[in-house]
Amino acid sequence: MTAKEKQVHILIGCADARDLSQTQLDAVANTTDEFRKKGIDIEMHVIRAAGSFVTPDVVMDIKRTFEQAQRNNEKHVRMRYYVHIQTHGHLTEESNDHYISHVHDLHIVDGSPLNCGMLGASAVGVEIEEMIVAEKPKIKVKGKTYKIVNDTSIKLLLSEVYAYDGYLAGDWITSIDLLRTHPRHQRTLLEKAIARDPELKVLEIQITCGIQDYAIHSLIRVDDGEPHVPFWDTVQLEVRKHAQNDRHAHQLLINQSKKQTPLAGLISMSDPRQASRIRAANYYMTQKGIKHTGEYLPNTLFNMTGTSFDIPHTPFGPYVIAGFYYAVKHLHLLDQMVMGYDTAQTSRMMEKIKNDPLMNMFVKKFNVNLIPINHVDLDAVR
């Protein structure tokens, strides 16, 4: 059927290895097919950073994605734009787990390992500050080389390299204040960013926000269900159909996945044409001699994505940096795959990691094994 409308959806999700399942992938694919039959083309992107924080680099990723979608609209059909902000946690049995709920009806299981690790992001920031002081990295500022040795010079690092005026721990990198309200707060930040940007404001972007409850493996919207987004709502209701809504029945599953125990890390581009997480997982398991069916299983890869990951001379954002540190230090993911479309793009991604002073410091300090892979080469060996 000839397309009469194109919808561009961006999910802002966490890098957590448990935040994706084959059920979710199938629901997106099946719903996309259904909408295509109605004359609506769906383009789905995913931006993944620890904690699902809407930081300036994430806003820029959103802008780049929507701009590219406009360039690719060769048929000049009507376009609609959507952003879905999603965090994750472990809700209590008393919580109202209906698809549309309210924060006062939701209660988080304190201390549950199923909650987002960025509840402790400020503490991660303190650890990074301590490492910086110990490692004393050097940066070049206007032709001069400076050694970063204390809080004052860390502020210089943030200012000159990351364009941030402030401190690192609890400022540039800060913890999620309250998990229940976190997605709504990030929605507000995005709405304000859009209102300040004339190129985004005219797109009439619709934003949803919710919590992925790991106890029932389903999304709960905390925005009163407004705006109504048929594609996204259909996907989520399809997921719920395949996830038994019974906390007691899932207690065994919850116990089995109490800790985030992925096999490896993955840094990849946000590109709807490539199933990077699935292909990287299959590649890694094959290389390590781990049996797999080809379907993506939760708790396999800790994945961060972005549209600027292949721009070598720009820095990473705060929660990509915090997430990478958390992955290699606390999850012990010393194998980190770097995946672009082809060899050239992957090389630019590797160069970006090398050029970023904090990311490069982590790689050297923990002896991280960066594994460059790309879609073209994997296609060639199919």
C-alpha positions as CSV (number, residue, x, y, z in Angstrom):
1,M,0.0,0.0,0.0
2,T,1.3,3.5,-0.9
3,A,2.3,5.3,2.3
4,K,0.2,8.3,3.2
5,E,2.0,9.1,6.4
6,K,5.4,8.5,8.0
7,Q,6.0,8.4,11.7
8,V,9.4,8.7,13.3
9,H,9.6,7.3,16.8
10,I,12.6,7.7,19.2
11,L,12.8,5.6,22.3
12,I,15.1,7.1,25.0
13,G,15.9,4.0,27.1
14,C,18.5,2.8,29.6
15,A,21.7,1.0,28.6
16,D,20.7,-1.7,31.1
17,A,21.3,-5.2,29.7
18,R,17.9,-6.3,30.9
19,D,16.0,-3.6,29.1
20,L,15.4,-5.4,25.8
21,S,13.8,-8.8,25.0
22,Q,12.8,-10.7,21.9
23,T,9.2,-10.1,22.9
24,Q,9.7,-6.4,22.6
25,L,11.5,-6.7,19.3
26,D,8.7,-8.9,17.9
27,A,6.0,-6.5,19.1
28,V,7.7,-3.6,17.3
29,A,8.2,-5.6,14.1
30,N,4.6,-6.9,14.1
31,T,3.0,-3.6,14.8
32,T,5.2,-1.9,12.2
33,D,3.8,-4.4,9.6
34,E,0.2,-3.7,10.7
35,F,0.6,0.1,10.4
36,R,2.3,-0.3,7.0
37,K,-0.8,-2.1,5.7
38,K,-2.7,1.0,6.8
39,G,-0.4,3.3,4.8
40,I,1.6,4.5,7.7
41,D,5.4,3.9,7.5
42,I,7.1,3.6,10.9
43,E,10.8,4.5,11.5
44,M,12.0,3.4,14.9
45,H,15.2,4.7,16.6
46,V,16.6,3.9,20.0
47,I,18.9,6.2,22.0
48,R,20.4,4.4,25.0
49,A,22.3,6.0,27.8
50,A,22.5,5.1,31.4
51,G,19.6,6.4,33.4
52,S,17.6,7.6,30.3
53,F,18.7,11.2,31.2
54,V,17.7,13.9,28.7
55,T,21.0,15.7,28.5
56,P,22.1,18.2,25.8
57,D,23.8,15.4,23.8
58,V,20.6,13.4,23.8
59,V,18.6,16.4,22.7
60,M,21.1,16.8,19.8
61,D,20.7,13.1,19.0
62,I,17.0,13.7,18.7
63,K,17.4,16.7,16.5
64,R,19.9,14.9,14.2
65,T,17.5,11.9,13.9
66,F,14.5,14.0,13.0
67,E,16.6,16.1,10.6
68,Q,17.8,13.0,8.7
69,A,14.3,11.6,8.6
70,Q,13.2,14.8,6.8
71,R,16.0,14.5,4.3
72,N,15.0,11.0,3.6
73,N,11.3,11.8,3.0
74,E,11.6,11.5,-0.8
75,K,7.9,10.8,-1.2
76,H,7.0,14.0,0.7
77,V,4.3,12.4,2.7
78,R,3.0,13.9,6.0
79,M,5.5,13.3,8.9
80,R,4.8,12.9,12.6
81,Y,7.4,12.9,15.3
82,Y,7.4,11.1,18.7
83,V,9.8,10.6,21.6
84,H,9.2,7.9,24.2
85,I,11.1,8.3,27.5
86,Q,11.4,5.1,29.4
87,T,13.2,4.3,32.7
88,H,13.0,1.0,34.6
89,G,12.5,-0.3,38.1
90,H,11.0,-3.0,40.3
91,L,7.6,-2.0,41.6
92,T,5.9,-3.5,44.7
93,E,2.9,-5.9,44.5
94,E,0.6,-3.1,45.8
95,S,1.4,-0.9,42.9
96,N,-1.2,-0.2,40.2
97,D,0.4,-1.9,37.3
98,H,-2.3,-1.0,34.7
99,Y,-0.8,0.4,31.4
100,I,-1.8,3.9,32.4
101,S,-1.2,4.7,36.1
102,H,0.0,7.5,38.4
103,V,3.1,8.0,40.4
104,H,1.2,8.0,43.7
105,D,-0.1,4.5,42.9
106,L,3.4,3.2,42.2
107,H,6.0,2.2,44.8
108,I,9.5,1.1,44.2
109,V,11.1,-1.9,46.0
110,D,13.9,-0.2,47.8
111,G,17.3,-1.6,47.2
112,S,16.1,-4.0,44.5
113,P,18.9,-4.9,42.0
114,L,16.2,-4.6,39.3
115,N,16.1,-0.8,39.8
116,C,18.1,1.5,37.6
117,G,21.8,1.7,38.6
118,M,21.7,5.5,38.0
119,L,20.0,5.9,41.4
120,G,23.6,5.9,42.5
121,A,25.0,8.0,39.7
122,S,26.4,10.7,42.0
123,A,28.4,8.1,43.8
124,V,29.7,6.9,40.4
125,G,30.7,10.5,39.8
126,V,32.7,10.6,43.0
127,E,34.5,7.5,42.0
128,I,35.4,9.0,38.6
129,E,36.6,12.2,40.3
130,E,38.8,10.1,42.6
131,M,40.2,8.2,39.6
132,I,41.0,11.5,37.7
133,V,43.0,12.8,40.7
134,A,44.9,9.5,40.9
135,E,45.5,9.1,37.2
136,K,46.3,12.8,36.5
137,P,45.3,12.9,32.8
138,K,46.5,15.7,30.6
139,I,44.5,18.0,28.3
140,K,45.5,20.7,25.9
141,V,43.8,24.1,26.2
142,K,44.7,26.8,23.7
143,G,48.1,25.3,23.0
144,K,49.0,24.7,26.7
145,T,49.0,21.3,28.4
146,Y,47.4,21.0,31.8
147,K,47.5,18.1,34.2
148,I,44.2,17.4,36.0
149,V,45.0,16.9,39.6
150,N,42.2,18.4,41.8
151,D,38.6,19.7,41.8
152,T,39.6,23.0,40.3
153,S,41.4,21.4,37.4
154,I,38.5,18.9,36.9
155,K,36.3,22.0,36.4
156,L,38.7,23.1,33.8
157,L,38.5,19.7,32.1
158,L,34.7,19.9,32.1
159,S,34.7,23.4,30.8
160,E,37.2,23.1,28.0
161,V,36.5,19.6,26.8
162,Y,32.8,19.0,27.7
163,A,31.5,22.6,27.6
164,Y,30.1,22.3,31.2
165,D,30.6,25.0,33.8
166,G,30.5,23.2,37.2
167,Y,31.6,20.2,39.1
168,L,31.5,16.5,38.1
169,A,30.0,14.4,40.9
170,G,26.4,15.4,41.8
171,D,26.5,18.2,39.2
172,W,27.5,17.1,35.7
173,I,26.7,13.5,36.7
174,T,23.8,13.4,39.2
175,S,21.7,10.6,40.6
176,I,18.1,9.9,39.7
177,D,16.2,11.7,42.5
178,L,13.0,9.7,42.6
179,L,12.6,6.8,40.2
180,R,8.8,7.1,40.0
181,T,9.0,10.8,38.9
182,H,12.2,10.5,36.8
183,P,10.6,9.9,33.4
184,R,8.2,12.9,33.9
185,H,11.1,15.1,34.9
186,Q,13.0,14.1,31.8
187,R,9.9,14.8,29.7
188,T,9.8,18.3,31.1
189,L,13.5,18.9,30.3
190,L,12.9,17.7,26.7
191,E,9.8,19.9,26.4
192,K,11.8,23.0,27.5
193,A,14.6,22.1,25.1
194,I,12.2,21.8,22.2
195,A,10.5,25.1,23.1
196,R,13.9,26.9,22.9
197,D,14.8,25.4,19.5
198,P,12.9,26.8,16.6
199,E,13.8,23.8,14.3
200,L,12.4,21.3,16.8
201,K,9.5,23.4,17.9
202,V,7.8,23.5,14.5
203,L,7.8,19.7,14.3
204,E,5.0,19.4,16.9
205,I,6.9,16.5,18.6
206,Q,4.7,14.4,20.9
207,I,6.3,12.9,24.0
208,T,5.3,10.0,26.2
209,C,7.0,8.8,29.4
210,G,6.8,5.7,31.5
211,I,8.5,3.1,33.7
212,Q,9.4,-0.4,32.5
213,D,8.4,-2.6,35.5
214,Y,10.8,-5.6,35.5
215,A,8.4,-7.5,37.8
216,I,5.9,-7.8,35.0
217,H,8.1,-7.1,32.0
218,S,5.8,-4.3,30.9
219,L,5.7,-0.6,30.5
220,I,3.5,1.6,32.7
221,R,2.8,5.1,31.4
222,V,2.9,7.9,34.0
223,D,1.6,10.7,31.8
224,D,-2.2,9.9,32.0
225,G,-1.9,8.3,28.6
226,E,-1.5,11.7,26.9
227,P,-0.7,12.0,24.1
228,H,-2.5,9.1,22.7
229,V,0.0,7.3,20.3
230,P,-1.7,4.4,18.6
231,F,1.6,2.8,17.4
232,W,3.4,3.0,20.7
233,D,0.3,1.9,22.7
234,T,-0.3,-1.0,20.4
235,V,3.4,-2.2,20.8
236,Q,3.1,-2.0,24.6
237,L,-0.2,-3.8,24.8
238,E,1.2,-6.5,22.5
239,V,4.1,-7.0,24.9
240,R,1.7,-7.2,27.9
241,K,-0.2,-9.9,26.0
242,H,2.9,-12.1,26.0
243,A,4.0,-11.3,29.6
244,Q,1.8,-13.0,32.2
245,N,0.6,-10.2,34.5
246,D,1.2,-12.1,37.7
247,R,3.9,-11.0,40.1
248,H,3.9,-14.3,42.0
249,A,4.3,-16.4,38.9
250,H,7.3,-14.3,37.9
251,Q,9.0,-14.4,41.3
252,L,11.3,-17.2,40.2
253,L,12.2,-15.2,37.1
254,I,12.9,-12.1,39.2
255,N,15.1,-14.1,41.5
256,Q,17.0,-15.5,38.5
257,S,17.8,-12.1,37.2
258,K,18.4,-10.2,40.4
259,K,21.7,-8.9,39.2
260,Q,22.6,-7.3,35.8
261,T,25.0,-9.9,34.5
262,P,25.6,-9.1,30.8
263,L,28.2,-10.9,28.7
264,A,29.8,-7.8,27.2
265,G,29.3,-4.1,26.4
266,L,28.3,-2.6,23.1
267,I,28.8,0.9,21.8
268,S,26.7,1.4,18.6
269,M,25.0,3.9,16.4
270,S,21.4,4.8,16.7
271,D,20.3,3.5,13.3
272,P,16.8,2.0,12.5
273,R,18.2,0.0,9.6
274,Q,20.5,-2.1,11.7
275,A,19.7,-4.5,14.6
276,S,23.0,-3.8,16.2
277,R,22.3,-5.3,19.6
278,I,21.0,-8.6,18.2
279,R,23.8,-9.0,15.7
280,A,26.5,-8.1,18.2
281,A,25.2,-10.5,20.8
282,N,25.1,-13.3,18.2
283,Y,28.6,-12.5,17.1
284,Y,30.0,-12.3,20.6
285,M,28.4,-15.6,21.7
286,T,29.6,-17.4,18.5
287,Q,33.1,-16.1,19.1
288,K,33.0,-17.3,22.7
289,G,31.5,-20.7,21.9
290,I,28.3,-19.9,23.7
291,K,25.2,-21.7,22.3
292,H,22.4,-19.4,21.1
293,T,19.3,-19.5,19.0
294,G,19.7,-16.2,17.2
295,E,17.0,-14.5,19.3
296,Y,17.9,-11.7,21.6
297,L,17.8,-12.7,25.3
298,P,17.6,-10.1,28.1
299,N,20.7,-9.6,30.2
300,T,23.1,-10.2,27.3
301,L,24.6,-6.8,26.4
302,F,25.0,-3.5,28.1
303,N,24.3,-1.2,25.2
304,M,24.8,2.6,24.7
305,T,23.8,4.3,21.4
306,G,24.0,7.7,19.9
307,T,23.9,9.5,16.5
308,S,27.2,11.3,17.2
309,F,29.3,8.3,18.2
310,D,31.1,8.4,14.9
311,I,32.1,12.0,15.1
312,P,35.7,11.7,16.3
313,H,36.5,15.2,17.6
314,T,33.4,15.7,19.8
315,P,33.2,14.4,23.4
316,F,30.7,11.9,24.8
317,G,27.9,13.0,27.1
318,P,27.9,12.7,30.9
319,Y,25.7,9.5,31.1
320,V,27.5,7.7,28.3
321,I,30.7,8.3,30.3
322,A,29.1,7.3,33.6
323,G,27.6,4.3,31.9
324,F,30.8,3.2,30.4
325,Y,32.6,3.5,33.7
326,Y,29.8,1.6,35.5
327,A,30.0,-1.1,32.9
328,V,33.7,-1.7,33.1
329,K,34.2,-1.1,36.8
330,H,31.1,-2.5,38.5
331,L,29.8,-5.0,35.9
332,H,33.3,-6.0,34.9
333,L,32.6,-5.8,31.2
334,L,36.1,-5.6,29.9
335,D,35.0,-6.8,26.5
336,Q,33.4,-3.8,24.8
337,M,32.2,-4.1,21.2
338,V,32.3,-1.0,19.0
339,M,29.9,-1.4,16.1
340,G,29.4,0.9,13.1
341,Y,27.9,0.3,9.7
342,D,31.3,-0.3,7.9
343,T,35.0,-0.3,8.8
344,A,35.3,3.5,8.2
345,Q,32.5,4.3,10.6
346,T,33.7,1.9,13.3
347,S,37.2,3.4,12.9
348,R,35.8,6.9,13.6
349,M,34.0,5.5,16.7
350,M,37.2,4.0,18.0
351,E,38.9,7.4,17.4
352,K,36.2,9.2,19.3
353,I,36.8,6.9,22.4
354,K,40.5,7.6,22.1
355,N,40.0,11.3,21.8
356,D,37.7,11.6,24.8
357,P,40.0,12.1,27.9
358,L,37.7,10.3,30.3
359,M,36.7,7.4,28.1
360,N,40.4,6.9,27.1
361,M,41.4,7.0,30.7
362,F,38.9,4.2,31.6
363,V,40.1,2.1,28.7
364,K,43.7,2.3,29.8
365,K,43.1,2.0,33.5
366,F,40.9,-1.1,33.3
367,N,42.7,-2.6,30.2
368,V,39.4,-2.6,28.3
369,N,39.4,-4.8,25.2
370,L,37.7,-2.7,22.5
371,I,36.4,-5.1,19.8
372,P,35.7,-3.3,16.5
373,I,33.0,-4.9,14.4
374,N,30.7,-3.7,11.6
375,H,27.5,-4.7,9.8
376,V,29.1,-5.0,6.3
377,D,31.6,-7.5,7.5
378,L,29.0,-9.5,9.4
379,D,26.8,-9.5,6.3
380,A,29.7,-11.0,4.3
381,V,30.1,-14.0,6.5
382,R,26.4,-14.9,6.7
